[in-house]
């Protein structure tokens, strides 16, 4: 958490570096490839080449936490769909959708709270989505959720596209 706070302070002082967002997404997915295969989860991707600004390792971590939650929501298998696109040249939209159990309406407002978890087994401590939310906000973005109980969940990360000339920093 101290690293995240330091990064957040650094991001406010300087915009970070330009990086290919799709590379951070692919790296996060690679971390869980074996787990998805053994859990019977089918992965589909539609990733456009997009440039973001900030810390690629932090964004990879944010995506990894969301993917990890999606896998946990599909213990009997399912489909994980990940898409990345450019929105009118000034924003980037990353969607991670699962066909898992979904998030009950009563819990949706709390899922980004530290230590809150919907998992029945005590394996998780409820920090993943909170960390992801903090990382995305430090990158001047938004993390949104759309879910219906029994119909899966879609987490959407909206980030500003890399500013022209940012690669010169």
Backbone as a printed PyTorch tensor [residue, N CA C, xyz], in Angstrom:
tensor([[[  0.8270,  -1.1860,   0.0000],
         [  0.0000,   0.0000,   0.0000],
         [  0.8770,   1.2590,   0.0000]],

        [[  2.0430,   1.1940,   0.6550],
         [  2.9520,   2.3320,   0.6730],
         [  3.4640,   2.6230,  -0.7390]],

        [[  3.7390,   1.5650,  -1.5270],
         [  4.1860,   1.7480,  -2.9110],
         [  3.1170,   2.4560,  -3.7250]],

        [[  1.8640,   2.0700,  -3.5140],
         [  0.7640,   2.6800,  -4.2350],
         [  0.6320,   4.1550,  -3.8670]],

        [[  0.7780,   4.4800,  -2.5840],
         [  0.6830,   5.8720,  -2.1490],
         [  1.8150,   6.6950,  -2.7760]],

        [[  3.0270,   6.1400,  -2.7820],
         [  4.1640,   6.8350,  -3.3830],
         [  3.9330,   7.0450,  -4.8770]],

        [[  3.3940,   6.0200,  -5.5460],
         [  3.1200,   6.1520,  -6.9760],
         [  2.0740,   7.2260,  -7.2190]],

        [[  1.0250,   7.2270,  -6.4070],
         [ -0.0450,   8.2000,  -6.5630],
         [  0.4940,   9.6240,  -6.4140]],

        [[  1.3610,   9.8360,  -5.4170],
         [  1.9750,  11.1570,  -5.2290],
         [  2.8380,  11.5200,  -6.4290]],

        [[  3.5860,  10.5380,  -6.9400],
         [  4.4530,  10.7640,  -8.1010],
         [  3.6120,  11.1140,  -9.3260]],

        [[  2.4850,  10.4230,  -9.5220],
         [  1.6190,  10.6740, -10.6760],
         [  1.0640,  12.0920, -10.6570]],

        [[  0.7960,  12.6090,  -9.4710],
         [  0.2800,  13.9710,  -9.4040],
         [  1.3530,  14.9770,  -9.8060]],

        [[  2.6170,  14.6460,  -9.5160],
         [  3.7210,  15.5540,  -9.8220],
         [  4.1520,  15.4550, -11.2840]],

        [[  4.1060,  14.2490, -11.8550],
         [  4.4940,  14.0600, -13.2540],
         [  3.5880,  13.0090, -13.8850]],

        [[  3.3800,  13.1000, -15.1920],
         [  2.3890,  12.2320, -15.8160],
         [  2.8260,  10.7880, -16.0630]],

        [[  4.0440,  10.4110, -15.7650],
         [  4.4720,   9.0410, -16.0460],
         [  4.9160,   8.9050, -17.4870]],

        [[  5.1990,   7.6790, -17.8920],
         [  5.6860,   7.5010, -19.2500],
         [  4.6230,   6.8930, -20.1540]],

        [[  4.8070,   7.0810, -21.4230],
         [  3.9050,   6.5260, -22.4240],
         [  4.2200,   5.0460, -22.5820]],

        [[  3.1850,   4.2020, -22.6720],
         [  3.4060,   2.7660, -22.8220],
         [  2.2330,   2.1270, -23.5660]],

        [[  2.4770,   0.9640, -24.1890],
         [  1.3930,   0.2580, -24.8780],
         [  0.4910,  -0.4590, -23.8670]],

        [[ -0.7190,   0.0330, -23.7070],
         [ -1.6460,  -0.5200, -22.7210],
         [ -1.9390,  -1.9940, -22.9900]],

        [[ -2.0530,  -2.3650, -24.2640],
         [ -2.3580,  -3.7610, -24.5870],
         [ -1.2770,  -4.7130, -24.0780]],

        [[ -0.0280,  -4.2580, -23.9840],
         [  1.0560,  -5.1000, -23.4630],
         [  0.8610,  -5.3930, -21.9780]],

        [[  0.4340,  -4.4000, -21.2040],
         [  0.1650,  -4.6090, -19.7800],
         [ -1.0110,  -5.5640, -19.5850]],

        [[ -2.0160,  -5.4450, -20.4450],
         [ -3.1880,  -6.3280, -20.3570],
         [ -2.7770,  -7.7670, -20.6630]],

        [[ -2.0150,  -7.9600, -21.7400],
         [ -1.5590,  -9.3100, -22.1070],
         [ -0.6810,  -9.9210, -21.0160]],

        [[  0.1740,  -9.1050, -20.4100],
         [  1.0440,  -9.6040, -19.3300],
         [  0.2050, -10.0670, -18.1410]],

        [[ -0.8510,  -9.3260, -17.8150],
         [ -1.7340,  -9.7180, -16.7080],
         [ -2.4490, -11.0270, -17.0430]],

        [[ -2.9120, -11.1660, -18.2710],
         [ -3.6090, -12.3930, -18.6720],
         [ -2.6660, -13.5940, -18.6630]],

        [[ -1.4240, -13.3760, -19.0700],
         [ -0.4260, -14.4600, -19.0810],
         [ -0.2210, -15.0470, -17.6830]],

        [[ -0.3250, -14.2130, -16.6550],
         [ -0.1360, -14.6770, -15.2810],
         [ -1.1410, -15.7650, -14.8950]],

        [[ -2.3130, -15.7210, -15.4940],
         [ -3.4020, -16.6180, -15.1000],
         [ -3.7750, -17.6320, -16.1800]],

        [[ -2.9710, -17.7350, -17.2310],
         [ -3.2960, -18.6300, -18.3370],
         [ -3.4920, -20.0760, -17.8760]],

        [[ -2.5740, -20.5980, -17.0860],
         [ -2.6730, -21.9700, -16.5980],
         [ -3.8750, -22.1810, -15.7040]],

        [[ -4.1340, -21.2090, -14.8220],
         [ -5.2700, -21.3090, -13.9010],
         [ -6.5890, -21.2910, -14.6770]],

        [[ -6.6680, -20.4570, -15.7070],
         [ -7.8930, -20.4090, -16.5090],
         [ -8.1050, -21.7400, -17.2280]],

        [[ -7.0350, -22.2610, -17.8030],
         [ -7.1360, -23.5330, -18.5270],
         [ -7.5930, -24.6520, -17.5910]],

        [[ -6.9840, -24.7470, -16.4000],
         [ -7.3340, -25.8200, -15.4670],
         [ -8.7270, -25.6320, -14.8640]],

        [[ -9.2500, -24.4130, -14.8800],
         [-10.5910, -24.1500, -14.3540],
         [-11.6670, -24.2410, -15.4310]],

        [[-11.2630, -24.5200, -16.6650],
         [-12.2350, -24.6150, -17.7460],
         [-12.7760, -23.2780, -18.1960]],

        [[-11.9540, -22.2510, -18.0830],
         [-12.3780, -20.9000, -18.4860],
         [-11.8170, -20.6050, -19.8780]],

        [[-12.7320, -20.2190, -20.7760],
         [-12.3440, -19.8690, -22.1410],
         [-12.0810, -18.3640, -22.1950]],

        [[-10.9240, -17.9990, -22.7140],
         [-10.5310, -16.5910, -22.8180],
         [-10.7200, -16.1110, -24.2520]],

        [[-11.4160, -14.9940, -24.4120],
         [-11.5000, -14.3440, -25.7150],
         [-10.9920, -12.9150, -25.5480]],

        [[-10.2170, -12.4630, -26.5030],
         [ -9.6780, -11.1080, -26.4210],
         [ -9.9190, -10.3550, -27.7310]],

        [[-10.0960,  -9.0690, -27.6050],
         [-10.1890,  -8.1590, -28.7320],
         [ -9.4470,  -6.8960, -28.2880]],

        [[ -8.1260,  -6.9070, -28.4850],
         [ -7.2810,  -5.8360, -27.9660],
         [ -6.7290,  -4.9830, -29.0990]],

        [[ -7.1220,  -3.7300, -29.1060],
         [ -6.5650,  -2.7810, -30.0640],
         [ -5.2530,  -2.2460, -29.4910]],

        [[ -4.3640,  -1.8580, -30.3490],
         [ -3.1060,  -1.2710, -29.9230],
         [ -3.3800,   0.1550, -29.4400]],

        [[ -3.1600,   0.4060, -28.1460],
         [ -3.4680,   1.7070, -27.5510],
         [ -2.3160,   2.1650, -26.6650]],

        [[ -2.0390,   3.4460, -26.6760],
         [ -0.9940,   4.0320, -25.8460],
         [ -1.6250,   4.7270, -24.6370]],

        [[ -1.1300,   4.3570, -23.4570],
         [ -1.5700,   5.0060, -22.2210],
         [ -0.3800,   5.7410, -21.6250]],

        [[ -0.6120,   6.4110, -20.5170],
         [  0.4600,   7.1380, -19.8600],
         [  0.4360,   6.8200, -18.3790]],

        [[  1.6080,   6.5270, -17.8220],
         [  1.6850,   6.2050, -16.3990],
         [  2.7070,   5.1200, -16.1570]],

        [[  2.3360,   4.1500, -15.3270],
         [  3.2260,   3.0640, -14.9500],
         [  2.6450,   1.7420, -15.4510]],

        [[  3.2840,   1.1130, -16.4500],
         [  2.7310,  -0.1200, -17.0110],
         [  2.6340,  -1.2610, -16.0000]],

        [[  3.5520,  -1.3450, -15.0540],
         [  3.5060,  -2.4130, -14.0510],
         [  2.3130,  -2.2270, -13.1160]],

        [[  2.0030,  -0.9860, -12.7670],
         [  0.8450,  -0.7160, -11.9070],
         [ -0.4560,  -1.0760, -12.6260]],

        [[ -0.5560,  -0.7150, -13.8970],
         [ -1.7580,  -1.0430, -14.6680],
         [ -1.8760,  -2.5610, -14.8170]],

        [[ -0.7540,  -3.2340, -15.0410],
         [ -0.7790,  -4.6970, -15.1170],
         [ -1.3280,  -5.2780, -13.8120]],

        [[ -0.8980,  -4.7340, -12.6880],
         [ -1.3750,  -5.2030, -11.3910],
         [ -2.8850,  -4.9740, -11.2480]],

        [[ -3.3620,  -3.8120, -11.6680],
         [ -4.7910,  -3.5080, -11.5740],
         [ -5.6060,  -4.5160, -12.3890]],

        [[ -5.1550,  -4.7840, -13.6040],
         [ -5.8560,  -5.7290, -14.4780],
         [ -5.7780,  -7.1380, -13.8900]],

        [[ -4.6250,  -7.5070, -13.3500],
         [ -4.4460,  -8.8460, -12.7760],
         [ -5.4220,  -9.1020, -11.6330]],

        [[ -5.6460,  -8.1070, -10.7780],
         [ -6.6010,  -8.2770,  -9.6690],
         [ -8.0170,  -8.5040, -10.2010]],

        [[ -8.3830,  -7.7810, -11.2490],
         [ -9.7200,  -7.9290, -11.8260],
         [ -9.8610,  -9.3170, -12.4630]],

        [[ -8.8290,  -9.7660, -13.1750],
         [ -8.8520, -11.0930, -13.7910],
         [ -8.9350, -12.1770, -12.7180]],

        [[ -8.1770, -12.0050, -11.6520],
         [ -8.1790, -12.9710, -10.5510],
         [ -9.5930, -13.0940,  -9.9510]],

        [[-10.2690, -11.9790,  -9.7690],
         [-11.6380, -12.0030,  -9.2430],
         [-12.5850, -12.6950, -10.2150]],

        [[-12.3990, -12.4410, -11.5130],
         [-13.2540, -13.0730, -12.5260],
         [-13.0910, -14.5900, -12.4900]],

        [[-11.8570, -15.0510, -12.3600],
         [-11.5920, -16.4950, -12.2830],
         [-12.2690, -17.0820, -11.0460]],

        [[-12.1600, -16.3980,  -9.9170],
         [-12.7740, -16.8730,  -8.6720],
         [-14.3010, -16.9300,  -8.7870]],

        [[-14.8800, -16.0690,  -9.6290],
         [-16.3300, -16.0320,  -9.7970],
         [-16.8340, -17.1520, -10.7100]],

        [[-15.9050, -17.8860, -11.3510],
         [-16.2920, -18.9470, -12.2830],
         [-15.6370, -20.2820, -11.9050]],

        [[-15.9290, -20.8110, -10.7080],
         [-15.2710, -22.0540, -10.2750],
         [-15.6190, -23.2690, -11.1460]],

        [[-16.7620, -23.2330, -11.8330],
         [-17.1500, -24.3320, -12.7180],
         [-16.8270, -24.0270, -14.1770]],

        [[-15.9900, -23.0240, -14.4060],
         [-15.6460, -22.6510, -15.7810],
         [-16.5690, -21.5680, -16.3060]],

        [[-16.2900, -21.1400, -17.5110],
         [-17.0830, -20.0780, -18.1220],
         [-16.2580, -19.3740, -19.1720]],

        [[-16.6270, -18.1390, -19.4530],
         [-15.9280, -17.3540, -20.4690],
         [-15.4630, -16.0350, -19.8680]],

        [[-14.2280, -15.7000, -20.1460],
         [-13.6570, -14.4110, -19.7690],
         [-13.3870, -13.6670, -21.0690]],

        [[-14.0110, -12.5190, -21.2130],
         [-13.8370, -11.7150, -22.4250],
         [-13.1420, -10.4200, -22.0470]],

        [[-12.0520, -10.1320, -22.7450],
         [-11.2810,  -8.9230, -22.4760],
         [-11.1860,  -8.1170, -23.7710]],

        [[-11.6030,  -6.8610, -23.7130],
         [-11.5260,  -6.0070, -24.9000],
         [-10.8910,  -4.6690, -24.5380]],

        [[-10.1790,  -4.1180, -25.4990],
         [ -9.5060,  -2.8290, -25.3280],
         [ -9.7180,  -2.0250, -26.5950]],

        [[-10.2150,  -0.8100, -26.4320],
         [-10.4460,   0.0400, -27.5910],
         [-10.1640,   1.4940, -27.2520]],

        [[-10.0570,   2.2520, -28.2980],
         [ -9.8390,   3.6830, -28.2310],
         [-11.2120,   4.3450, -28.3320]],

        [[-11.4610,   5.3670, -27.5160],
         [-12.7430,   6.0720, -27.5650],
         [-12.4900,   7.4850, -28.0590]],

        [[-12.7980,   7.7270, -29.3130],
         [-12.6590,   9.0560, -29.9290],
         [-11.2560,   9.6510, -29.8140]],

        [[-10.2310,   8.8200, -29.6910],
         [ -8.8610,   9.3080, -29.6630],
         [ -8.3980,   9.9210, -28.3560]],

        [[ -9.3150,  10.1540, -27.3980],
         [ -8.8670,  10.7960, -26.1590],
         [ -9.0830,   9.9450, -24.9140]],

        [[ -9.6350,   8.7590, -25.0630],
         [ -9.8190,   7.8680, -23.9150],
         [ -9.6030,   6.4230, -24.3580]],

        [[ -9.2650,   5.5950, -23.4010],
         [ -9.0750,   4.1690, -23.6420],
         [-10.0700,   3.4150, -22.7760]],

        [[-10.6740,   2.3810, -23.3390],
         [-11.6910,   1.6060, -22.6270],
         [-11.2820,   0.1430, -22.6200]],

        [[-11.0510,  -0.3720, -21.4090],
         [-10.6990,  -1.7700, -21.2100],
         [-11.8470,  -2.4340, -20.4670]],

        [[-12.4230,  -3.4820, -21.0480],
         [-13.5170,  -4.2160, -20.4080],
         [-13.0830,  -5.6440, -20.1160]],

        [[-13.3550,  -6.0950, -18.9030],
         [-13.1010,  -7.4720, -18.4800],
         [-14.4480,  -8.0250, -18.0300]],

        [[-14.9920,  -8.9730, -18.8190],
         [-16.3180,  -9.5370, -18.5420],
         [-16.2060, -11.0160, -18.2370]],

        [[-16.9520, -11.4520, -17.2210],
         [-16.9790, -12.8730, -16.8930],
         [-18.4190, -13.3690, -16.8940]],

        [[-18.5580, -14.6960, -16.9830],
         [-19.8860, -15.3160, -16.9520],
         [-20.1280, -15.9700, -15.5970]],

        [[-19.5450, -15.3940, -14.5650],
         [-19.6400, -15.9440, -13.2150],
         [-20.9480, -15.6330, -12.5230]],

        [[-20.9090, -15.7220, -11.2010],
         [-22.1250, -15.6100, -10.3890],
         [-22.6650, -14.1910, -10.2730]],

        [[-21.8840, -13.2020, -10.6630],
         [-22.3550, -11.8250, -10.5790],
         [-22.2320, -11.2690,  -9.1670]],

        [[-22.5220, -10.0040,  -9.0330],
         [-22.4030,  -9.3060,  -7.7480],
         [-23.7880,  -8.8370,  -7.3310]],

        [[-24.2550,  -9.2610,  -6.1600],
         [-25.5780,  -8.8150,  -5.7010],
         [-25.6420,  -7.2870,  -5.6000]],

        [[-26.7820,  -6.7320,  -5.9570],
         [-26.9850,  -5.2800,  -5.9190],
         [-26.6040,  -4.7040,  -4.5590]],

        [[-26.9360,  -5.4130,  -3.4900],
         [-26.6790,  -4.9130,  -2.1360],
         [-25.1880,  -4.7720,  -1.8300]],

        [[-24.3390,  -5.4530,  -2.5810],
         [-22.8930,  -5.4050,  -2.3210],
         [-22.1400,  -4.5140,  -3.3010]],

        [[-22.7830,  -4.1040,  -4.3630],
         [-22.0830,  -3.3980,  -5.4370],
         [-21.4050,  -2.1030,  -4.9850]],

        [[-22.0120,  -1.3920,  -4.0650],
         [-21.4380,  -0.1230,  -3.5990],
         [-20.1920,  -0.3250,  -2.7370]],

        [[-19.9590,  -1.5470,  -2.2690],
         [-18.8550,  -1.7850,  -1.3400],
         [-17.6690,  -2.5190,  -1.9510]],

        [[-17.7780,  -2.9780,  -3.1880],
         [-16.7380,  -3.8700,  -3.7190],
         [-15.3570,  -3.2280,  -3.8380]],

        [[-15.2830,  -1.9090,  -3.8800],
         [-13.9740,  -1.2490,  -3.9570],
         [-13.4390,  -0.8630,  -2.5740]],

        [[-14.2050,  -1.1740,  -1.5220],
         [-13.7550,  -0.8890,  -0.1530],
         [-12.6530,  -1.8640,   0.2560]],

        [[-11.6020,  -1.3700,   0.9180],
         [-10.5530,  -2.2820,   1.3970],
         [-11.1290,  -3.3330,   2.3460]],

        [[-10.6540,  -4.5470,   2.2030],
         [-11.0030,  -5.7000,   3.0440],
         [-12.4170,  -6.2220,   2.8490]],

        [[-13.1560,  -5.6850,   1.8890],
         [-14.4890,  -6.2190,   1.6050],
         [-14.3470,  -7.3520,   0.6010]],

        [[-14.9940,  -8.4820,   0.8680],
         [-14.9410,  -9.6100,  -0.0580],
         [-16.2960, -10.2840,  -0.1420]],

        [[-16.6130, -10.8170,  -1.3130],
         [-17.8430, -11.5900,  -1.4950],
         [-17.5340, -13.0800,  -1.5050]],

        [[-16.2590, -13.4170,  -1.3870],
         [-15.8510, -14.8250,  -1.4480],
         [-16.2350, -15.5420,  -0.1600]],

        [[-16.7540, -16.7680,  -0.3270],
         [-17.1490, -17.5400,   0.8520],
         [-15.9340, -18.1310,   1.5540]],

        [[-14.9510, -18.6000,   0.7710],
         [-13.7500, -19.1640,   1.3980],
         [-12.8380, -18.0180,   1.8300]],

        [[-12.1260, -18.1800,   2.9270],
         [-11.3170, -17.0870,   3.4750],
         [ -9.9710, -16.8980,   2.7680]],

        [[ -9.8400, -17.3610,   1.5220],
         [ -8.5500, -17.2520,   0.8260],
         [ -8.2150, -15.8090,   0.4530]],

        [[ -9.2230, -15.0200,   0.1280],
         [ -8.9680, -13.6370,  -0.2520],
         [ -9.1580, -12.7080,   0.9300]],

        [[ -8.4170, -11.5950,   0.9140],
         [ -8.5520, -10.6440,   2.0210],
         [ -9.2910,  -9.3780,   1.6040]],

        [[ -9.7430,  -9.3480,   0.3470],
         [-10.5680,  -8.2320,  -0.0780],
         [ -9.8200,  -6.9590,  -0.4110]],

        [[ -8.5950,  -7.0850,  -0.8960],
         [ -7.8400,  -5.8810,  -1.2670],
         [ -7.7020,  -5.6930,  -2.7810]],

        [[ -7.8990,  -6.7380,  -3.5600],
         [ -7.6430,  -6.6880,  -4.9980],
         [ -8.3570,  -5.5650,  -5.7190]],

        [[ -9.6830,  -5.4960,  -5.5770],
         [-10.4260,  -4.4550,  -6.2820],
         [-10.1530,  -3.0700,  -5.7170]],

        [[ -9.8890,  -2.9950,  -4.4210],
         [ -9.5430,  -1.7160,  -3.8110],
         [ -8.2250,  -1.1840,  -4.3940]],

        [[ -7.2450,  -2.0800,  -4.5270],
         [ -5.9550,  -1.6960,  -5.1140],
         [ -6.1450,  -1.2910,  -6.5680]],

        [[ -6.9070,  -2.0990,  -7.3270],
         [ -7.1600,  -1.7680,  -8.7320],
         [ -7.8000,  -0.3880,  -8.8590]],

        [[ -8.7910,  -0.1230,  -8.0210],
         [ -9.4870,   1.1600,  -8.0420],
         [ -8.5070,   2.3110,  -7.7770]],

        [[ -7.6430,   2.1470,  -6.7770],
         [ -6.6600,   3.1950,  -6.4380],
         [ -5.6720,   3.4180,  -7.5740]],

        [[ -5.2030,   2.3380,  -8.1950],
         [ -4.2530,   2.4630,  -9.3130],
         [ -4.8950,   3.2020, -10.4770]],

        [[ -6.1130,   2.8170, -10.8240],
         [ -6.8090,   3.4630, -11.9460],
         [ -7.0290,   4.9450, -11.6540]],

        [[ -7.4400,   5.2740, -10.4390],
         [ -7.6350,   6.6850, -10.0890],
         [ -6.3180,   7.4630, -10.1260]],

        [[ -5.2170,   6.8330,  -9.7100],
         [ -3.9080,   7.4890,  -9.7630],
         [ -3.4970,   7.7730, -11.2040]],

        [[ -4.0610,   7.0140, -12.1480],
         [ -3.8010,   7.2280, -13.5730],
         [ -4.8660,   8.1300, -14.2020]],

        [[ -5.6110,   8.8390, -13.3710],
         [ -6.6360,   9.7910, -13.8130],
         [ -7.7530,   9.0970, -14.5880]],

        [[ -8.0540,   7.8580, -14.1750],
         [ -9.0920,   7.0920, -14.8420],
         [-10.2330,   6.7470, -13.9090]],

        [[-11.1230,   5.8930, -14.4080],
         [-12.2710,   5.4260, -13.6280],
         [-12.3820,   3.9140, -13.7710]],

        [[-12.7790,   3.2570, -12.6920],
         [-13.0620,   1.8250, -12.6970],
         [-14.5430,   1.6590, -12.3860]],

        [[-15.2650,   1.0870, -13.3320],
         [-16.7110,   0.9400, -13.2180],
         [-17.0790,  -0.5340, -13.2210]],

        [[-18.2270,  -0.8620, -12.6510],
         [-18.7000,  -2.2490, -12.6540],
         [-20.1570,  -2.2880, -13.0890]],

        [[-20.4610,  -3.2990, -13.8900],
         [-21.8320,  -3.5760, -14.2960],
         [-22.0460,  -5.0600, -14.0420]],

        [[-23.0190,  -5.3920, -13.2100],
         [-23.2190,  -6.7880, -12.8590],
         [-24.6630,  -7.0470, -12.4730]],

        [[-25.1060,  -8.2560, -12.7830],
         [-26.4110,  -8.7120, -12.3280],
         [-26.1900, -10.0810, -11.7090]],

        [[-26.7590, -10.2840, -10.5520],
         [-26.5770, -11.5550,  -9.8580],
         [-26.9970, -12.7050, -10.7650]],

        [[-26.1100, -13.6880, -10.9060],
         [-26.3680, -14.8360, -11.7560],
         [-26.0420, -14.6190, -13.2230]],

        [[-25.6100, -13.3990, -13.5880],
         [-25.3330, -13.1040, -14.9990],
         [-23.9370, -12.5250, -15.2230]],

        [[-23.0160, -12.7690, -14.3110],
         [-21.6480, -12.3180, -14.5120],
         [-21.4300, -10.8630, -14.1590]],

        [[-20.2240, -10.4010, -14.4820],
         [-19.8400,  -9.0200, -14.1810],
         [-18.9350,  -8.4880, -15.2800]],

        [[-19.0090,  -7.1950, -15.5130],
         [-18.1060,  -6.5120, -16.4300],
         [-17.4650,  -5.3610, -15.6760]],

        [[-16.1420,  -5.3950, -15.6130],
         [-15.3820,  -4.2880, -15.0430],
         [-14.8090,  -3.4940, -16.2010]],

        [[-15.0200,  -2.1820, -16.1670],
         [-14.5450,  -1.3040, -17.2310],
         [-13.5650,  -0.3010, -16.6460]],

        [[-12.3800,  -0.2700, -17.2300],
         [-11.3720,   0.7220, -16.8690],
         [-11.3420,   1.7580, -17.9860]],

        [[-11.5940,   2.9970, -17.6190],
         [-11.4940,   4.1140, -18.5640],
         [-10.2560,   4.9200, -18.1840]],

        [[ -9.3550,   5.0890, -19.1560],
         [ -8.1280,   5.8530, -18.9360],
         [ -7.9920,   6.9080, -20.0140]],

        [[ -7.3480,   8.0270, -19.6920],
         [ -7.0610,   8.9950, -20.7470],
         [ -6.0120,   8.3890, -21.6940]],

        [[ -6.1560,   8.6700, -22.9630],
         [ -5.1430,   8.2360, -23.9350],
         [ -3.8690,   9.0470, -23.6640]],

        [[ -2.7280,   8.4830, -24.0510],
         [ -1.4550,   9.1900, -23.8670],
         [ -1.4870,  10.5010, -24.6330]],

        [[ -1.0370,  11.5510, -23.9860],
         [ -1.0180,  12.8720, -24.6150],
         [  0.0530,  12.9180, -25.7030]],

        [[ -0.2390,  13.6230, -26.7410],
         [  0.7580,  13.7880, -27.8110],
         [  1.9870,  14.4730, -27.2350]],

        [[  3.1370,  13.9300, -27.5430],
         [  4.3830,  14.4980, -27.0540],
         [  4.8030,  13.9710, -25.6960]],

        [[  3.9720,  13.1480, -25.0490],
         [  4.3220,  12.6280, -23.7240],
         [  5.5470,  11.7230, -23.7870]],

        [[  5.7710,  11.1120, -24.9490],
         [  6.9180,  10.2100, -25.0840],
         [  8.2360,  10.9700, -25.0580]],

        [[  8.1950,  12.2850, -25.1120],
         [  9.4160,  13.0880, -25.0910],
         [  9.9060,  13.3570, -23.6790]],

        [[  9.1480,  13.0110, -22.6870],
         [  9.5040,  13.2890, -21.2910],
         [ 10.6270,  12.4030, -20.8390]]])
